[in-house]
């Protein structure tokens, strides 16, 4: 399981882009993701970011993503430190949390404790792309049915503007500063899923069309011994028999 919490770095971080002329340009990015995971690793062990020792990290993520501008103040790491200190509690996973979720800050010698975070909905209220990327990092060993579920926080039917009406001064300002930036279409992300699904359908059709022929060839080589345990010698004999067939 992956939990991706969107937040917004108020002042942002610079990213280096290597091009031709000039050789280097810098881009400022304000979008940020706080990641938590629960997974079974090889050997039966479990890795979890949802244990009690990591509750302060989860609480900080919840505090940051709820810091809607104008309703709640921005937050820094030191706020969680102060709360825990007042309660005489510790944050065992603090360094791990910073190292995992602010790696690019550290790579550019930036102190993540100086980051000022507000609600992620300012720039990324529909992290569909991030959800797709997270799902792609968990390959299945067998056939599975994966579904992307999006819960619309405003499910009511939107009132469509009348294109013929010229917006006034105030409406233009409100639209430019608030309404338009907050409208985030997810058409491209959903189209990407449809293209991927179409490729899978073609691949499955190709496999289904060749399966009977492959099954006939295998049965012709192995015969009725296919359902029985086979050692390395038996497999080599089958391979030799298939080559001369």
C-alpha positions in Angstrom: 0.0 0.0 0.0 1.2 3.5 -0.9 0.0 6.7 0.7 1.0 9.8 -1.3 0.3 13.1 0.4 0.4 16.2 -1.8 1.8 19.4 -0.2 3.1 22.7 -1.6 6.5 24.2 -0.8 5.7 27.9 -0.5 9.1 29.1 -1.7 9.9 26.0 -3.8 13.1 24.2 -4.7 15.3 24.7 -7.7 16.0 21.9 -10.2 18.9 21.8 -12.6 18.2 21.2 -16.3 21.1 20.5 -18.6 20.5 21.7 -22.1 22.7 23.1 -25.0 22.7 26.9 -24.9 23.0 27.9 -22.1 24.3 24.6 -20.8 22.4 24.8 -17.5 19.1 26.4 -16.6 17.2 26.3 -13.3 13.6 25.7 -12.7 11.7 26.3 -9.5 9.2 23.7 -8.4 6.7 24.1 -5.6 4.9 20.7 -5.8 5.9 18.1 -3.3 4.9 14.6 -2.3 5.2 13.0 1.1 5.3 9.2 0.7 4.4 6.4 3.1 4.3 2.7 2.3 3.4 -0.7 3.6 4.8 -3.7 1.8 5.8 -7.3 2.2 9.4 -7.8 1.2 11.2 -11.0 0.2 11.6 -13.5 3.1 8.3 -12.6 4.6 9.4 -9.4 6.4 7.1 -6.4 6.5 8.2 -2.8 6.0 5.7 -0.3 7.3 5.6 3.5 7.6 2.3 3.2 9.6 3.7 1.8 12.9 3.4 3.8 16.1 7.0 5.0 15.9 6.1 6.9 12.7 3.0 8.6 14.0 4.7 12.0 14.2 5.6 11.7 10.5 2.0 10.9 9.6 0.7 13.7 11.8 3.0 16.2 10.1 1.9 15.1 6.7 -1.8 15.6 7.7 -1.0 19.0 9.2 0.8 20.1 6.1 -1.8 18.9 3.5 -4.6 20.6 5.5 -2.8 24.0 5.7 -5.2 25.6 3.2 -4.1 29.2 2.6 -6.3 31.6 4.5 -7.8 28.9 6.7 -4.7 27.4 8.4 -1.2 28.7 8.7 1.8 27.1 6.9 3.8 24.5 8.7 7.5 23.7 9.2 9.2 20.7 10.7 10.0 22.7 13.9 6.2 22.9 14.6 6.1 19.1 15.1 9.3 19.3 17.1 7.7 21.8 19.5 4.5 19.8 19.9 6.4 16.7 20.7 8.7 18.5 23.1 5.8 20.0 25.0 4.3 16.5 25.3 7.7 15.0 26.2 7.5 12.6 23.3 10.0 11.6 20.7 10.1 11.3 16.9 12.1 8.1 16.3 11.7 8.1 12.5 12.4 11.8 12.1 15.7 11.4 10.2 14.3 8.6 8.1 11.3 10.8 7.2 13.4 13.7 6.2 15.9 11.5 4.3 13.1 9.7 2.4 10.8 12.6 1.6 13.2 15.5 1.2 16.1 13.7 -0.6 16.3 16.3 -3.4 16.6 19.0 -0.7 19.6 17.3 0.7 21.2 16.7 -2.7 21.2 20.5 -3.3 22.5 21.2 0.3 19.1 22.6 1.3 17.8 22.1 4.8 14.4 20.5 4.7 13.6 21.9 8.1 13.5 25.4 6.5 10.8 24.3 4.0 7.4 26.1 4.5 4.6 23.8 3.4 0.9 24.5 2.6 -1.9 22.5 1.3 -1.1 20.4 -1.8 -4.4 21.3 -3.5 -2.8 24.7 -4.4 -1.0 23.1 -7.3 -1.8 19.4 -7.3 -5.3 18.6 -6.1 -5.7 15.5 -8.4 -2.5 13.5 -8.2 -3.7 10.9 -10.7 -0.3 10.7 -12.4 1.5 10.0 -9.1 -1.1 7.2 -8.3 -0.4 5.6 -11.7 3.4 5.8 -11.2 3.0 4.2 -7.7 1.0 1.3 -9.1 3.6 0.7 -11.8 6.2 0.1 -9.2 4.3 -3.0 -7.9 4.4 -5.6 -10.6 2.2 -8.6 -10.1 3.4 -12.2 -10.4 0.0 -13.3 -11.8 -2.9 -11.9 -13.6 -4.6 -9.1 -11.6 -7.5 -6.7 -12.0 -6.3 -3.2 -11.1 -8.7 -0.3 -10.8 -8.1 3.4 -10.4 -10.8 4.9 -8.2 -11.1 8.7 -8.0 -13.3 10.3 -5.4 -14.5 13.7 -6.5 -14.6 16.1 -3.5 -17.2 18.2 -5.4 -19.4 15.6 -7.1 -22.2 18.0 -7.9 -22.7 19.0 -11.6 -20.7 22.1 -12.4 -22.4 25.1 -13.8 -21.0 25.6 -17.3 -20.2 29.2 -18.2 -21.9 30.8 -21.2 -19.1 31.3 -23.8 -20.9 34.2 -25.5 -20.7 36.4 -22.3 -17.6 38.5 -22.0 -16.2 38.2 -18.4 -16.0 41.5 -16.5 -13.0 42.9 -14.7 -13.6 41.3 -11.3 -14.6 37.9 -12.9 -11.4 37.9 -14.9 -9.2 38.6 -11.9 -11.0 35.9 -9.8 -10.7 33.4 -12.7 -7.0 34.1 -13.3 -6.0 33.9 -9.6 -8.3 31.3 -8.3 -10.9 29.5 -10.5 -8.8 28.6 -13.5 -5.6 27.4 -11.7 -7.6 25.2 -9.4 -9.4 23.4 -12.3 -7.1 20.4 -13.0 -8.3 18.2 -15.9 -7.2 14.6 -15.7 -7.9 13.7 -19.4 -4.2 13.1 -20.2 -3.7 10.8 -17.3 -6.8 8.8 -18.1 -5.9 8.6 -21.8 -2.5 7.2 -20.8 -4.3 4.4 -18.9 -6.5 3.7 -21.9 -3.5 3.4 -24.2 -1.8 1.1 -21.8 -5.0 -1.1 -21.4 -5.2 -1.3 -25.2 -1.6 -2.6 -25.4 -2.5 -5.2 -22.8 -5.5 -6.3 -24.7 -3.5 -6.8 -27.9 -0.8 -8.7 -26.0 -3.4 -10.9 -24.3 -5.1 -11.6 -27.7 -1.8 -12.6 -29.2 -1.1 -15.0 -26.2 -4.6 -16.5 -26.4 -4.3 -17.1 -30.2 -0.9 -18.9 -29.8 -1.7 -20.9 -26.6 -3.5 -23.8 -28.4 -0.6 -24.3 -30.8 2.0 -24.1 -28.0 0.0 -26.5 -25.9 -0.2 -29.0 -28.7 3.6 -28.9 -29.2 4.3 -29.3 -25.5 1.9 -32.2 -25.2 3.5 -33.8 -28.3 6.9 -33.7 -26.6 6.0 -34.4 -23.0 3.0 -36.6 -23.5 1.1 -37.7 -20.3 4.2 -37.0 -18.2 3.6 -33.2 -18.2 1.6 -33.3 -15.0 4.2 -35.3 -13.2 7.3 -33.9 -11.3 10.3 -33.6 -13.6 14.0 -33.4 -12.8 16.7 -31.8 -14.8 17.4 -34.9 -16.9 13.8 -35.2 -17.9 13.7 -31.5 -19.0 16.9 -32.0 -21.0 15.3 -35.0 -22.8 12.2 -32.9 -23.6 14.3 -30.1 -25.0 16.3 -32.6 -27.2 13.1 -34.2 -28.4 11.6 -30.8 -29.3 14.6 -29.8 -31.3 14.6 -32.9 -33.5 10.8 -32.9 -33.8 
